[in-house]
Structure formats: structure tokens, C-alpha cells
């Protein structure tokens, strides 16, 4: 069956680049609104809002008053750290005892992988 008229739209979002973040900082420092920044960069204004929040850092002036400023380098580092932390976690770490048991049975006792797994199922508590 061939469909000629699709009702689903292709997603058009993209991750912000370091250049986008630098451009956002310049526009923010000029006092542009979220919508104006979003139009220049080509994303939604809520993306700009979240990105500004991600890169805001509290600074202290010489008169010991605090203010918040957006630093694109800080936002890029936070983005990269978040990307490293995303995704599924390895399950091998939680099954290291089982892996060692199966490896020992296969290499030392000449068991098949199925025999080692079956033995582990029968004798596990």
C-alpha cells in the first residue's frame, strides 16, 4: 500500500551550536526580546528562554552587588555534560558477577553458554 498524502510532518528542530549561543549572547546584550533572538537564530522563543537560563551565571561587581550574565561558553559546557549523561545506562555493570561466572564456566570447565545460563537460572536465589 502506497501513501501519497502523508499527514505527519517532519520534525524541524535542531540542537544549538556554539555559534548560535554566541549569537544569542550578542543579541541578548543588545537588549533584543526572546522572539527577536529566536527569529534570528531560527528556533522557538522557549528554546531561547531555556538556553539563557542554562547559561546564566551569577557575577559580583566591584561594589559587591550581584548580577546575572549569560555566558555562551558556560551554556555549551552544560549542554555537552547533559549530552554525555543522556541515554541508556550499561546493564553490564549490574551483572558483573554473572558475567564472571559464565566466563569461568565456559573457559575453565568447557561449558556451553546455554548450559552456564541454564545453571545460573536454576541455582539463583
Number of C-alpha atoms within 10 A of each C-alpha: 3 4 6 6 6 6 7 6 6 6 6 6 9 8 9 16 11 15 12 15 23 17 16 24 19 15 18 18 11 9 11 13 13 18 15 15 22 19 12 12 18 13 17 14 17 12 14 22 14 10 19 21 14 18 21 16 14 9 12 10 8 7 6 8 8 11 11 12 16 22 17 23 13 15 21 20 14 14 18 11 11 10 10 9 9 8 7 6 8 8 8 10 9 9 10 11 11 14 14 11 13 22 16 14 17 16 10 9 11 12 15 13 13 11 14 19 16 11 12 14 10 8 7 6 5
